[in-house]
Structures are given as structure tokens and as C-alpha cells.
């Protein structure tokens, strides 16, 4: 209908009007809120009615004709606009409802239905009037989410909100007409209750054309993606006869739901990353299917009926267990893309040569030794990926049955070592060795020719035995296996126990005496039969296979993936998130190069705390590297997920920043304006020609580079607190420990019965593997010379997943009456050397390396002393400077660590059973006094036994499984020997000077 006259603005009269008979005949009423004509001259009002009443009536009759027509949805809004255009010429005082094309903003409740009612379809187009209350969707949706944000253009997107499917029933009860007109629905399947409620509503959405129910949309506290919980679909889904797109990826489907086979108009079926072991033979009924993806399942075979999908254009069955393909696959004349990579295919059917429309064929990472000539001569084939196949190699010889004399099915011998058993033997029959602490060694049959004697030892996590890379975390103490030069005929499995980590992947690193290397690692739980854990849960093990013994440690690092890029191109997909992809186009390089992709997950809450921006969010940090390092000839396509909580519809591009990091200079640059950044529904895509670090940020900050540099530096730091506790039975015994702040409360609760002391220090920050010192100040000092003590400060190395604990004896620096009020200060890095001597007696100062200070009190000479400080033992000097020398203070320090192993050590020292029983009965209520009595009883007997007392003590500690104490004694002895030699040199030099 053409515009005849200009339309003047008309307003709804809020007052009550009395309708005349003529007005009622034309469909107007005088009730409040109805469409009325304003008061004015009677003749003018009559002329306006006669001129426009007929046109309004005609437009209303036109809408009534469309009510039962399929074109109602497409022509409803134009019809409303024509009604508005027919209002042109009404008097200014006359009113008419203002109709807006936006849902939910038009008030049509005033239109009377007495003579010419508007059709019900017209009323259902608008969900609510402008004065109606808003529908609440919180929880589970955020309070800021409104209905109009969700229901847009026939789409309902709920997979960006965790548990968003729970609002389906609310929307259906409140807005059934709008829900019935939905054509696209996206749901997450991580919440079982929300998913169950949504599945009851879906069959009633008869206009639905696209449906996605996916998992892996959200992450747990450890950074792992939440799996989808969908195991089947209700039979009523078959009523969605208009459905053309169905996505059920990242769920737990073990079989294809039978209702899917009833969706005759289905053109896209995506079943990636489920647990499908087979496809039904009835799959051929989906004759309109154009795309089928079953990537990442457990398919062993394909049904021959797949050849009936004559309209199929894309077929992706990669990352399965296929060993062969049906001959009927060659009937797919319209097939353009066929993905068969990462299967177990040994041959391809000759019928694939009939796929005349095929453009892309990916068959890499299979067991193919030859490719039919007919496939290579396909006329439309543009890309053929045949990497990682044994092409041209001779067939693998058939497997020979084992010799009857060799009983491979016989159980593997097991050897459970005690704490004091560091040597063991392995025979050609093999052995499964269980080491105290959780470690396991698996020697296969035939790994050695004869009986071979081996050793094991657990080392301190010193920097000599530990090397960490960027963002690495140490998870275990170094495990040394001896002898280093032995070579095994078959690989030996070494399993290192490690502490739980929340992010990254666990790997085993080996040190061969000169270089560090990372070994291929598998993680698993230890054996339930491990004697060191008879009642506890088996240890977590990081396992690798080696042919040589050396030093081994378990570490955590960001998830790393690598591939070789040839001139033909390649695709690298991250194991951390399959949405992170690198696409290398053909001819991007002249020579084959190796590329590495590392992904570091960063929690949005952590970024928000560091930046102070509650709306800040980041994608995973990508660390890209290559060998050799040179620019690519063609741009490489990089795909990463958008920051959590964002979609392509809701993102504000002015707040989205792509950062480029330089790992050498430790700088970050905003390159958003320099790259072409494409945003899809949940991904960001850009291209690069050289590799570095890339990070996608969403924040309100405008100067982003400095903020990112600060946040990145803080991500490598741990928030820690220091503990200084004194044993209740002996205040001179002090426990020092550094822990991550989230573990302090649990640790204090476990120590509260035996220790007391000040509250933990304020929160500080330390790097993984950073060295720090504890200094005793203001009249307090350590009672013994220790190898880990430098300039009066006790040295520590911080590892977030280890204990970082030491116990020492302290004493007043000067004899004084009353309580000594000292303190312990913690410093980072090397000990400062510019502190005056007089200051050191009081306090070593708040220098630039100071982190925290905690008070420490000791009783004076006139105060009540504890058991350990009583003069109940005569002074002892064990050994001699030549073979090893230990003072009484050294023995006191050793006794702190012996604990429950005192009886085993006493027996290995040669103390009789009767004497050990006497000591145990005498000090049955005091373990500390019991250990001291045992140790000093032996030491007094060694004063008259000549040389070699200290080596005998070291040997007894090793035999008792306390290698850590033995190493500490060796360090003390070596320190004493060095001081003794230095004193001899000074004495000799002084004598020479005097003689001259």
C-alpha cells in the first residue's frame, strides 16, 4: 500500500471516553486504554472517521486473512506499518496506538474486539506491553540478562550460561507463543537437572530448525572442561520434523539415539567427542544429510548403509579406531571432504576412486603402506594429506607365538623395599619394585642378562638436581637410580610419585649429569598392593620408560603440543582445548619445521583481582615457538576461544585487545589495530607470520600493555606466609616453614597440639624455586653450624608443592636474666653483606630483600627451662676432625628429626633390646626425651671406642631408611672438615711467618 498522506503522531488518550454508536460500529470503544478519537468539533471528527475508518478496517481485515496463512510471520510488521500510514490526516486531538516493530514494546491491549477484532496472531506477536513487569530469569542467569536478549530473531542461546537450560521451563510457561516460533536453540549439557528440564520442552518447539546440546563449555576449579552429561534423547524429539542441524558434541552418547533417524530433513549431524562404538544400519534413511562428523569417538567399523547418503558432502570420521572402510563409501558422488586421519587403517578401498567430486582427503596418521593410484588421479582433488604413514615400507612380519618354555602369562615377581633397604637385585625374569614413598620400578622380562644389583636414593630438592622452565612447578623430590652407567636391553618403566597439581600437564624430567631432558610421560594411580600405603589411597605416579638410570623429577608445565609443518601445510589442535587451532596453509614454508604450542589457563577471577576490573576476562595464553625460528611465507591462521562469558553477539570490540608478548624482553604490546581480528560466535580468529606469545584480553582499561605486563609477572608468583612455631615441651626447638597462603590454616591445625607461636606472617610473594633466608635476630642465634646456614641465616628454596620446612635449636646470643625477646626475619635472594656488625646483634635491618618478621621468645638463664635445655647430659664431642666430628649441639639437632624411627636406628647402632626397652619405659610419655636418651647413650659409649664413630652413625641412618638424616650429617661433617683444613692452613702460614 503506497503512502497517500503524511502520518501525524497520534497519542493514546489516558482519560476515559464515552463511545458513540457510530464509533462502536467502527470498532472503537470509550473504555480506558482503548483506541479513541479525541474530543473536537463533531463534524471534523465525523469527516476523519469517514476518511480513515474504512482504511483501518480494511487493514484489520487483511491481518485476519493472514492469521491462518504461512506468511503471517513475514508480513505482520509491514501490515502494522500500513495501519500507521492510514492514520494520516487524523485531528491532533484524536488518538491512535503507536505501533513499534520491536517485540514487547507495543500496547495493543486497548484494541476492542466487539465488531472488528484484531486477530489473535497479531496480539501474540507482542509478548508484553510497555507497562507489564519484566520476567525474572535469575538464577541461573545473571540478573542483567533479559528476555529480549535471549529471544532474538527466533534464536535462543543458553550455552554461554552455566545451567542456562533451567530457564527453558520458565520461558515456556510465560511465553509459549514466542517459544513455539523458535528456529535455533543452543544448550549446554554440563548440568544434569537443567538438561533434564530442557529435554522435556524441546519436543514442543515444532518450528525448530537448528539444535545444539554440547558439553565442554565451562571449566571446573582445576581448569578442566566440564563434560557433557547427555546419554540419550527422548523419543519425542522425532516430532521436530523441520530440524536440519543437530549438534550433540562433547557428551556421553554410546549409541545414536533412535529418534535421530526419524528426522528426515536433517542435513547436518555433528557427534564429535562422544563414546560411540558403532553407527546403526538405519543411518541410510537420512537421505538429505550433507554433513556428518563423528570425530573423536570409538568407532571400529562403518555400516555399509553409509553409502546411501547420496547428498553427503562432508564426512569426518577422524580420531577413531577404524581398521577398514566399506566398499559402499565410493557411492557418495557428491562427497567433497573426507577426513580419515588418526585411525588404524591399513588399506583404502579402490571404490574411493569413484568420488569424482572429492576435493579434500586427509588420511594422515594411519597404518597405510600404499595408496591406490585411482585416488591420486581424482580430477577435483586439491588437498591430499598422507603424513605419518609407513608408505613404501615392507609389511610387518606376522606375530610369532611365544616359545612354550617362556611363561609370559606368569605373574611378575614383586619386591617391596623397606625404608632402610636401598639396594636390590633384578634377574632376567623381571621384577616389579615398590620403593618407599610411592615410587615404582617395572623391569620387564629380559631387560638384564644376569642378576644385576641396583640402588635408589631420594635427594633434597636443591638447585643442583632441579631445573625449571617458565611456569613450571616442581611436584616431587629428585629420585636417583644407580648405577648411572648401566644399560638395559629393554626399556624400564620408572614411576615417580608427585603431588596433585591444579593446572598444566605432568611430565618427568631427567638429568644425565650434564643436560636436562623431558621424557614422554603417562600418569596413573599406583598399585593398591604398595606396602608403604596399606590403608591410604595409592599415590599419583608420573611414568616414563628409560634404558639408562639417572636423576628423575616430576614437574607440571603448561599443556604442550607439537607437530611437523611441511610445504604441504598442517593443522595443529591443542589437547588442552580442541577449540585452539593453528592452520598452516600450503607453501607457508620451504622446509619442514617443528612448531610447538603451549596453552596456559588463567582464571578470570585471578585477573579481576590483579587488575581491579570486575569485567576483565582473558582467553588462554598461547606460547608459540618453532625450530628453526624464521617467519612463515604465508600467514598462519590462529583460532582461540573468546574470553569466558563472551559471545560474538555480546562482545564490545572496543574492549577487546590482542596482546603480543616478547619472552626475551618480557614486554607486551597491543597489536589489535595491526591484525585482522575476526569474531565468530565463540572464537576469535587472526593470522600471524611469526611465532611468539599471544593473549586475548577483554577489559575496560585503555592502556592495556602495562597492565598485562604486571599481571603476567604476578601469575608466576605464589602468595605465601611464614610460620615460626616453638615446641611446647622445649621452647628452644623452633619450626620454620613457608607455605602457600591457602594451606596455612590446615597446617596450623595439625601442629597445634605440639607447637605454639605467633600468628602467621602477612602474605608475601615468591617465585617457584626462589631462594630465601631466615635470620634469627635481637639476641637469638642458631645453636649449631649447619651447611644450609649462610652468615647466620638459614637458607631455604621455595617449592609450592613441597613442605619447605626446617627445625632448629636456638639459644640466646648473650647470657642474661629474664626472657629474651628476639625475632625471626625472612629475606629473599642472597644474604645482604652490607649490614654493620653492631646492627646484626640487634636486628639485621629492613633492607630491600626483607619480606616478614615474627617475634620469638626464649626463657633466660634464671627462667624455667624445658627438657632439652636441662644439663642432664655431659658435654660430648663425637669423633675427631680427621674422620668426622659432631658436637653435642649437632646431636641435639639430629634428634629432632629421628621421631618414630628411633628404635630402628638404635638397633642398627648396636644398642641391645633390653636397653631400648628400658629407655622406652623410662620416657614412655615423652618421645623427645626418649630419642635423646637413646642417642646420647650410644654417643657416650663411642667416646672410648676410637675413630670411626661418625661413619657408623651415618651407616646406621642409611640402613634405617633415613637417607635424609644421613645426608645432613655428611654435610655437617664435610663443613667441619673444611673448617679444620682451613685452620691448619692458617696455622701453617702463621708458623712460616714467625720462622721468617
Buried (B, 14 or more C-beta within 10 A) or exposed (E): BEEEEEBEEBEBBEEEBEBBEEBBBBBBBBEEBBBBBBEEEEEEBBEBBEBBBEBBBEBBEBBBEBEEEEEBBEBBBEBBBBBBBBBBBBBEBBBBBBBBEEBBBBBBBBBBEEEBBBBEBBBBBBBBBEEEEEBEBEEBBEEEBBBBEBBEEBBBBBBBBBBBBBBBBBBBEBBEEBBBBBBBBBBBBBBEEBBEBBBEBBBBBEBBBBBBBBBBBBBEEEBEBBBBBBBBBBEEBBBBEBBBBBBBBBBBBBBBBBBBBBBEBBBBBBBBBBEBBBBBEBBBBBEBBBBBBBBBBBBBBBBBBBBBBBBBBBBBBBBBEBBBBBEBBBBBEBBBBBBBBBBEBBBBBEBBBBBEBBBBBBBBBBBBBEBBEBBEEBEEBEEBBBBBBBEEEEEEEEEEEEEEEEEEEEEEBEBBBEBBBBEBEBBBBBBBBBBBBBBBBBBBBEBBEEEBEBEBBBBBBEEEBBBBEEBBBBBBBBBBBBEEEBEBEEBBBBBBBBBEBEBBBBBBBBBEEEEBEBBEBEBEEBBEEBEBBEEEEBBBBBBBBBEBBBBBBBBBBBBBBEBEBBEBBBBBBBEBBBBBBBBBBEEBBEEEBEBBBBBBBBBBEBBBBBBEBEEBBBBBBBBBBBEEEBEBEBBBBBBBBBBBBBBEEEBEEEBBBBBBBEEEEEEBBBBBEEBEBEBEEBBBBBBBEEBBBBBBBBBEBEEBBEBBBEBBEBBEEBEBBBBBBBBBBBBBBBBBBBBBBEEBEEBBEEBEEBBEBBEBBEEBBBBBBBBBBBBBBBBBBBBBBBBBBEBBBBBBBBBBBBEBEBBBBBBBBEEEEEBBEBBBBBBBEEBBEEBEEEEBBEBBBEEEBBBBBBEBBBBBEEEEBBBBBEEEBEEBBBBBBEBBBBBBBBBBBBBBBBEEBBBBBBBBBEBEEEBBEEBBEEBEEEBBBBBBBBBBBBBEEBEEEEEBBBBBBBBBBBBBBBBBBBBBBBBBBEBBBEEBEEEEEEEEEEEEEEEE
